[in-house]
Amino acid sequence: MEEKKVISKQSIRSKYLAKRDALSLSQRKEKSGTIAELLKKETCYRESEAVFLYMDYRSEVMTTLLAEELLTSGKRVFAPRVIGFDIVFYEIRSLDDLEAGYQGIREPVEKPEMLLKETVLQEKRCLVLVPGTVFDYECHRMGYGKGFYDRFLEKCGDNVTAVGLAFSCQIAKMIPTESHDRRMDLIVTENGIIKA
C-alpha cells in the first residue's frame, strides 16, 4: 500500500513537472513577472519584515527579479542552503552572496554571521516563498519528495506565512497529502490568488 502511494505521488509529480517544463522561457518570464506583481499586492507581502526566498531552478517560477527588488526594499532577505537532509537559511545582502550549490541551485555563501537566528522567526513578520511541483485548490503542496520545506516550516510553527509560487498549469483539483505536509496560506499563480 505504501509503495502504491509513493508511485502515485511520483507519477503526479512527473505529470505536473512535464506541464511546467513545457512552458517556454519567454512564457515563464512573463508569467513569473505577473506572479510577482500579484504577490506584491498581498498584505502578507507588504507587511513582511523578513522574506525567505528560494532561488529558482530549472522551470520554477523565477525569483531573481523579485530578489533584486527585495534587496532594495528595506526587508531582510534570506535564501536556503541545503545541509544534509535540511535547508538552512542565510541572510543575503546582494545576489553576489550566492554561489552554485546543491544540484547547481544558487545558494547563499556559508557565513556564520549571516545564519538565520531564531529571534527573526519569533519577532519579525516572516514570509516564506515556497516552490513545488504541484499544488491544489485547498492550498496543499507537493514538493520534490525530499521534505526540505515541510521540515523547515514545521520548525517555524505558525509564526510565518507560507506562500506557494506556481504557474497555473501546476494547479490540480486535489493532491494526496500526509499529516506532516504543511498547507500553504495562499498560492500565487499568474491567474490569481488561491486561498485555503
LINKA-V287322 format. One record per backbone hydrogen bond with DSSP energy under -1.0 kcal/mol. NH is the residue of the N-H (numbers start at 0). CO is the residue of the C=O. E is the energy in kcal/mol with one decimal. If there is no record, write none. Layout:
BEGIN
nh=NH co=CO e=E
nh=NH co=CO e=E
END
This chain:
BEGIN
nh=4 co=0 e=-2.0
nh=5 co=1 e=-2.2
nh=6 co=2 e=-2.6
nh=7 co=3 e=-2.6
nh=8 co=4 e=-2.5
nh=9 co=5 e=-2.5
nh=10 co=6 e=-2.5
nh=11 co=7 e=-2.1
nh=12 co=8 e=-2.6
nh=13 co=9 e=-2.5
nh=14 co=10 e=-2.2
nh=15 co=11 e=-2.3
nh=16 co=12 e=-2.7
nh=17 co=13 e=-2.1
nh=18 co=14 e=-1.5
nh=19 co=15 e=-2.2
nh=20 co=16 e=-3.2
nh=21 co=17 e=-1.3
nh=22 co=19 e=-1.4
nh=27 co=23 e=-2.7
nh=28 co=24 e=-2.4
nh=29 co=25 e=-2.4
nh=30 co=26 e=-2.9
nh=31 co=27 e=-2.5
nh=32 co=28 e=-2.1
nh=33 co=29 e=-1.9
nh=34 co=30 e=-2.6
nh=35 co=31 e=-2.5
nh=36 co=32 e=-2.1
nh=37 co=33 e=-2.4
nh=38 co=34 e=-2.6
nh=39 co=35 e=-2.2
nh=41 co=38 e=-1.7
nh=45 co=41 e=-2.4
nh=46 co=42 e=-2.9
nh=48 co=124 e=-3.2
nh=49 co=124 e=-1.9
nh=50 co=75 e=-3.0
nh=51 co=126 e=-3.3
nh=52 co=77 e=-3.1
nh=59 co=56 e=-1.9
nh=66 co=62 e=-2.7
nh=67 co=63 e=-2.4
nh=68 co=64 e=-2.1
nh=69 co=65 e=-2.8
nh=70 co=66 e=-2.3
nh=71 co=68 e=-1.2
nh=72 co=69 e=-1.7
nh=75 co=48 e=-2.8
nh=77 co=50 e=-2.8
nh=78 co=89 e=-2.4
nh=80 co=87 e=-2.6
nh=82 co=85 e=-3.1
nh=85 co=82 e=-1.8
nh=87 co=80 e=-2.7
nh=89 co=78 e=-2.4
nh=90 co=113 e=-3.2
nh=91 co=76 e=-2.7
nh=96 co=93 e=-1.8
nh=97 co=94 e=-1.4
nh=98 co=106 e=-3.0
nh=100 co=104 e=-2.5
nh=103 co=100 e=-2.8
nh=104 co=101 e=-2.4
nh=106 co=98 e=-3.3
nh=108 co=96 e=-2.9
nh=110 co=108 e=-1.4
nh=113 co=110 e=-2.3
nh=114 co=111 e=-1.2
nh=115 co=88 e=-2.8
nh=119 co=116 e=-1.7
nh=121 co=117 e=-1.8
nh=122 co=118 e=-2.7
nh=123 co=119 e=-2.2
nh=126 co=49 e=-2.5
nh=127 co=160 e=-3.0
nh=128 co=51 e=-3.1
nh=129 co=162 e=-3.0
nh=132 co=141 e=-2.8
nh=133 co=141 e=-1.5
nh=134 co=169 e=-2.5
nh=135 co=139 e=-1.6
nh=138 co=135 e=-1.9
nh=141 co=133 e=-2.6
nh=150 co=146 e=-2.4
nh=151 co=147 e=-2.0
nh=152 co=148 e=-3.0
nh=153 co=149 e=-1.9
nh=154 co=150 e=-1.6
nh=155 co=151 e=-1.4
nh=156 co=152 e=-1.2
nh=158 co=155 e=-1.2
nh=160 co=125 e=-2.4
nh=162 co=127 e=-3.0
nh=163 co=185 e=-2.2
nh=164 co=129 e=-2.1
nh=165 co=187 e=-2.3
nh=169 co=166 e=-2.4
nh=170 co=167 e=-1.6
nh=171 co=134 e=-3.4
nh=180 co=177 e=-1.8
nh=183 co=138 e=-3.1
nh=184 co=161 e=-2.8
nh=185 co=161 e=-1.3
nh=186 co=193 e=-2.5
nh=187 co=163 e=-2.9
nh=188 co=191 e=-2.6
nh=191 co=188 e=-1.5
nh=193 co=186 e=-2.9
END
